[in-house]
Amino acid sequence: MKILIVGANGLLGTGAVAALAEGNEIIKASRSGEVSVDLRDPNSIAAMYEQVGKVDAVIAATGVVPFKSITDLTLADYHAGIDDKVLGQVELVRQGLNYVTDGGSFTLTTGITERAPILTGVVASLANGALESFVLAAAIEMPRGLRINAVSPSVLVEAPGYHEYFPGFEQVTLKACGKAYAKSVNGKKSGHTYKVG
Ligand SMILES: NC(=O)c1ccc[n+]([C@@H]2O[C@H](COP(=O)([O-])OP(=O)(O)OC[C@H]3O[C@@H](n4cnc5c(N)ncnc54)[C@H](OP(=O)(O)O)[C@@H]3O)[C@@H](O)[C@H]2O)c1
């Protein structure tokens, strides 16, 4: 398979690459990647697909949201989180409908705050919940047998900078997350969120 991974050089992207590298052609994209793309810019997404051409699977392992108390969040903070994590991945799918081959797949990245809130995580929860609802709804309208899923990990063992924000949470390994991306790409499910942890 030819698999486009946006965010391939990030932590979760690295896990997806490791799990899928064998037997597949991996195209690594990000703002500073082999293929350049900024998911906040629809023109940049169009240029990326133009450059890469048809693919069998698209994975997004991206998404930046502000972490702030609800009393400190501004409207601009909400816009920033939604524009980056939600609409960046949604636009990757919207434009990708013209580039993913019949029976191919999209896999988006959400996170455990969709189902387990943390302090300062309001925008993260909002973004992750929105994306998972998008996946559920988009799956039943996908043309040409295309599938769409999400991977929703708990905090990673390999991300110590986040551990203090997730007290008492089970930490999961990058390897387990990589397997979830591989299941999404290689499996038959659609409209599904692969929860890790
Ligand atoms: N780390 C965790 O424990 C964890 C747990 C659950 C969920 N998540 C979620 O997983 C996603 C990825 O997290 P991560 O920890 O792997 O992040 P990361 O290590 O910072 O990697 C992010 C990747 O996305 C790329 N990227 C960032 N902004 C982009 C943009 N606007 N357009 C295109 N590419 C962009 C980055 O590369 P460039 O800088 O080159 O663009 C990088 O490759 C996030 O949504 C996060 O909330 C993370």
The ligand as an SDF file (V2000), in Angstrom:
LIG
                    3D

 48 52  0  0  0  0  0  0  0  0999 V2000
    1.6590   12.3710   22.9960 N   0  0  0  0  0  0  0  0  0  0  0  0
    0.6340   11.8190   23.6500 C   0  0  0  0  0  0  0  0  0  0  0  0
    0.7810   11.2640   24.7760 O   0  0  0  0  0  0  0  0  0  0  0  0
   -0.7320   11.8290   23.0290 C   0  0  0  0  0  0  0  0  0  0  0  0
   -1.7620   11.0520   23.6070 C   0  0  0  0  0  0  0  0  0  0  0  0
   -3.0250   11.0690   23.0340 C   0  0  0  0  0  0  0  0  0  0  0  0
   -3.2790   11.8500   21.9160 C   0  0  0  0  0  0  0  0  0  0  0  0
   -2.2880   12.6160   21.3780 N   0  0  0  0  0  0  0  0  0  0  0  0
   -2.6010   13.4280   20.2080 C   0  0  0  0  0  0  0  0  0  0  0  0
   -1.8730   12.9520   19.1050 O   0  0  0  0  0  0  0  0  0  0  0  0
   -1.5770   14.0260   18.2070 C   0  0  0  0  0  0  0  0  0  0  0  0
   -0.0760   14.0120   17.9410 C   0  0  0  0  0  0  0  0  0  0  0  0
    0.5840   14.1060   19.1820 O   0  0  0  0  0  0  0  0  0  0  0  0
    2.1660   13.8660   19.3170 P   0  0  0  0  0  0  0  0  0  0  0  0
    2.4600   13.8170   20.7770 O   0  0  0  0  0  0  0  0  0  0  0  0
    2.5860   12.7690   18.4260 O   0  0  0  0  0  0  0  0  0  0  0  0
    2.6820   15.2760   18.7500 O   0  0  0  0  0  0  0  0  0  0  0  0
    4.1330   15.6710   18.2150 P   0  0  0  0  0  0  0  0  0  0  0  0
    5.1770   14.7290   18.6890 O   0  0  0  0  0  0  0  0  0  0  0  0
    4.2780   17.1260   18.5250 O   0  0  0  0  0  0  0  0  0  0  0  0
    4.0090   15.4880   16.6240 O   0  0  0  0  0  0  0  0  0  0  0  0
    3.1420   16.2730   15.8670 C   0  0  0  0  0  0  0  0  0  0  0  0
    3.4250   16.0260   14.3950 C   0  0  0  0  0  0  0  0  0  0  0  0
    2.5080   16.7830   13.6190 O   0  0  0  0  0  0  0  0  0  0  0  0
    3.2280   17.6670   12.7430 C   0  0  0  0  0  0  0  0  0  0  0  0
    2.4080   18.8850   12.6880 N   0  0  0  0  0  0  0  0  0  0  0  0
    2.1320   19.7330   13.6990 C   0  0  0  0  0  0  0  0  0  0  0  0
    1.3480   20.7390   13.2690 N   0  0  0  0  0  0  0  0  0  0  0  0
    1.1180   20.4950   11.9410 C   0  0  0  0  0  0  0  0  0  0  0  0
    0.3860   21.1680   10.9480 C   0  0  0  0  0  0  0  0  0  0  0  0
   -0.2810   22.3140   11.1990 N   0  0  0  0  0  0  0  0  0  0  0  0
    0.3530   20.6490    9.6970 N   0  0  0  0  0  0  0  0  0  0  0  0
    1.0260   19.5060    9.4090 C   0  0  0  0  0  0  0  0  0  0  0  0
    1.7370   18.8170   10.3280 N   0  0  0  0  0  0  0  0  0  0  0  0
    1.7920   19.3160   11.5780 C   0  0  0  0  0  0  0  0  0  0  0  0
    4.5920   17.8300   13.3680 C   0  0  0  0  0  0  0  0  0  0  0  0
    5.6310   18.0620   12.4310 O   0  0  0  0  0  0  0  0  0  0  0  0
    6.0770   19.5380   11.9350 P   0  0  0  0  0  0  0  0  0  0  0  0
    6.4560   20.3170   13.1460 O   0  0  0  0  0  0  0  0  0  0  0  0
    7.1790   19.2460   10.9690 O   0  0  0  0  0  0  0  0  0  0  0  0
    4.8660   20.1040   11.2450 O   0  0  0  0  0  0  0  0  0  0  0  0
    4.8040   16.4490   13.9630 C   0  0  0  0  0  0  0  0  0  0  0  0
    5.2120   15.5630   12.9410 O   0  0  0  0  0  0  0  0  0  0  0  0
   -2.0890   15.2960   18.8920 C   0  0  0  0  0  0  0  0  0  0  0  0
   -3.3750   15.5870   18.3900 O   0  0  0  0  0  0  0  0  0  0  0  0
   -2.2040   14.8880   20.3560 C   0  0  0  0  0  0  0  0  0  0  0  0
   -3.2210   15.6010   21.0350 O   0  0  0  0  0  0  0  0  0  0  0  0
   -1.0140   12.6180   21.8950 C   0  0  0  0  0  0  0  0  0  0  0  0
  1  2  1  0
  2  3  2  0
  2  4  1  0
  4  5  1  0
  4 48  2  0
  5  6  2  0
  6  7  1  0
  7  8  2  0
  8  9  1  0
  8 48  1  0
  9 10  1  0
  9 46  1  0
 10 11  1  0
 11 12  1  0
 11 44  1  0
 12 13  1  0
 13 14  1  0
 14 15  2  0
 14 16  1  0
 14 17  1  0
 17 18  1  0
 18 19  2  0
 18 20  1  0
 18 21  1  0
 21 22  1  0
 22 23  1  0
 23 24  1  0
 23 42  1  0
 24 25  1  0
 25 26  1  0
 25 36  1  0
 26 27  1  0
 26 35  1  0
 27 28  2  0
 28 29  1  0
 29 30  1  0
 29 35  2  0
 30 31  1  0
 30 32  2  0
 32 33  1  0
 33 34  2  0
 34 35  1  0
 36 37  1  0
 36 42  1  0
 37 38  1  0
 38 39  2  0
 38 40  1  0
 38 41  1  0
 42 43  1  0
 44 45  1  0
 44 46  1  0
 46 47  1  0
M  CHG  2   8   1  16  -1
M  END
$$$$
